[in-house]
């Protein structure tokens, strides 16, 4: 009985992974058009409403190219995900250790 329970969990995991991949790939296949960030859209909307608008602040660092900007953004996302994963694992490990001690 334990063997089939483990087998079902494996299939369920693969099913969930395939659904996530399909949800990530489907917009790339079925949605046509240009993908852009919210920053560009906001800048266009502001320029439409008030053409002489001047920003309050200037960026501290302007990346030399879009590729470097993407690299920095993805590095920031990976670092954040790593920190969140570490925190979740740390607290889960502490709670399991506490349960074993009781």
C-alpha positions as CSV (number, residue, x, y, z in Angstrom):
1,X,0.0,0.0,0.0
2,X,2.8,2.4,0.8
3,X,4.4,1.8,-2.6
4,X,1.3,2.9,-4.6
5,X,1.0,6.0,-2.4
6,X,4.6,7.0,-3.3
7,X,3.9,6.3,-6.9
8,X,0.9,8.6,-7.0
9,X,2.8,11.4,-5.4
10,X,5.4,11.1,-8.1
11,X,2.8,11.3,-10.8
12,X,1.1,14.2,-9.1
13,X,4.4,16.1,-8.9
14,X,5.0,15.6,-12.6
15,X,1.5,16.6,-13.5
16,X,1.9,19.9,-11.5
17,X,5.2,20.6,-13.1
18,X,3.8,20.1,-16.6
19,X,0.8,22.4,-15.8
20,X,3.2,25.1,-14.6
21,X,5.3,24.8,-17.7
22,X,2.2,24.9,-20.0
23,X,1.0,28.0,-18.2
24,X,4.3,29.7,-18.7
25,X,4.7,28.8,-22.3
26,X,1.1,29.3,-23.5
27,X,1.2,33.1,-23.5
28,X,4.4,33.0,-25.5
29,X,2.7,30.9,-28.2
30,X,-0.8,32.2,-28.3
31,X,-0.4,35.9,-27.6
32,X,1.0,38.0,-30.4
33,X,2.5,41.4,-29.9
34,X,5.4,43.1,-28.3
35,X,6.3,42.4,-24.7
36,X,7.3,45.4,-22.7
37,X,7.7,46.5,-19.2
38,X,5.4,48.6,-17.1
39,X,8.0,51.4,-16.9
40,X,7.8,52.1,-20.6
41,X,4.0,52.0,-20.6
42,X,3.9,54.5,-17.7
43,X,6.3,56.8,-19.4
44,X,4.2,56.8,-22.5
45,X,1.0,57.5,-20.5
46,X,2.6,60.4,-18.6
47,X,4.0,61.9,-21.8
48,X,0.5,61.7,-23.4
49,X,-1.2,63.4,-20.4
50,X,1.5,66.0,-19.7
51,X,4.2,66.4,-22.4
52,X,6.3,68.9,-20.5
53,X,6.6,66.6,-17.4
54,X,10.0,66.6,-15.7
55,X,10.9,63.6,-13.3
56,X,11.6,64.5,-9.7
57,X,14.7,62.3,-9.5
58,X,17.3,60.9,-11.9
59,X,18.5,57.3,-11.6
60,X,21.7,56.8,-9.6
61,X,23.0,54.3,-12.1
62,X,21.9,53.9,-15.8
63,X,23.0,50.5,-17.3
64,X,24.8,50.9,-20.6
65,X,22.5,48.5,-22.4
66,X,19.2,46.6,-22.1
67,X,21.0,43.3,-21.8
68,X,22.9,44.5,-18.7
69,X,19.6,45.9,-17.3
70,X,18.0,42.5,-17.8
71,X,21.0,40.8,-16.2
72,X,20.8,43.0,-13.1
73,X,17.0,42.5,-12.9
74,X,17.2,38.7,-13.1
75,X,20.1,38.6,-10.6
76,X,18.1,40.6,-8.2
77,X,15.1,38.3,-8.7
78,X,17.4,35.2,-8.1
79,X,18.9,36.7,-5.0
80,X,15.5,37.5,-3.6
81,X,14.2,34.0,-4.4
82,X,17.2,32.5,-2.8
83,X,16.8,34.5,0.4
84,X,13.1,33.6,0.6
85,X,13.8,29.9,0.0
86,X,16.5,30.0,2.7
87,X,14.2,31.6,5.2
88,X,11.4,29.1,4.5
89,X,13.8,26.2,4.8
90,X,15.3,27.6,8.0
91,X,11.9,28.0,9.7
92,X,10.7,24.6,8.5
93,X,13.9,22.9,9.8
94,X,13.5,24.6,13.1
95,X,9.8,23.6,13.4
96,X,10.7,20.0,12.5
97,X,13.5,19.9,15.0
98,X,11.2,21.3,17.7
99,X,8.6,18.6,16.9
100,X,11.2,15.9,17.2
101,X,12.4,17.2,20.6
102,X,8.8,17.1,22.0
